[in-house]
Amino acid sequence: MTLLRECFTPIYHLFFPNNCNACGQELVSNEKTICTTCFSFMPKTKFHLIINNPMEQKFFGRCTIEYATAMYYFNKDGCLQTLLHALKYRQKSEIGILLGNQFAREIEDVSWLKDIDVIMPIPLSTKKLKARGYNQSECITKSMSTHLNILHDSTSLIRTKHTESQTSKTRTERLSNVANAFAVHNAKAIVGKHILLVDDVITTGATIEECTHTLLRVPGTKVSVATLAYAME
């Protein structure tokens, strides 16, 4: 079977190229979805090793976050931007799965992670979910949940209204855009839980801030935050 696979794999890739989703170069046998070179160009933040890191400071005075971290710095026109665009708009869910697994491996030994009860994605509106076919943040959270063996919950936090894209808005406009856009469904499921709220990228943090305020209305809840990318404002 191994010999047959070795013989037919090159032929298969001739008709169905196995290329890096960031740079387009052909992947070698030990690479999957993203090539080693592109991985090396994505700078890690190491925020999970820093007390009061820039991600945590972003929420000071705005909402109560226990811990916050991001895996990579987001550079405009960089590899990560290409990957996240493909994850969101080109049905490349495997990118979220791979990066979620990598993120979990990066932070698995952090002491505060042992206090997390549930991993939760930022929810999409019904309209966006229908257009994309899946929630890109949920691809990330499911992969993290599996690797970390922490409960996954994609139903307790819901988005109650469709909102415009946050991309070109100021922080004030972003806060207004997502105001009252989220609600908790079945609050009993998360009473007293420490929730790790996960998204693909953070810029101003307005969406995460609104989600956190919503979750903290449930008695005894605590919220920590993790995103794949940290974008400088």
ABEGO torsion letter per residue (X at the ends): XAAAAAAAAAAAAAABBBBBAAAGBBBBAABBGBBAAAAAABBBAGAAABBGBAAAAAABGABBBABBBBABBBBBGBAAAAAAAAAAAAGBAAAAAAAAAAAAAAAAABAAAAABABBBBBBBBAAAAAAAGBBAAAAAAAAAAAAAGBBBBAAABBBABBBBBAAABBAAAAAAAABGABBBBGAAAABGBBBBBBBABBBAGAAAAAAAAAAAABBGBBBBBBBABBBBX
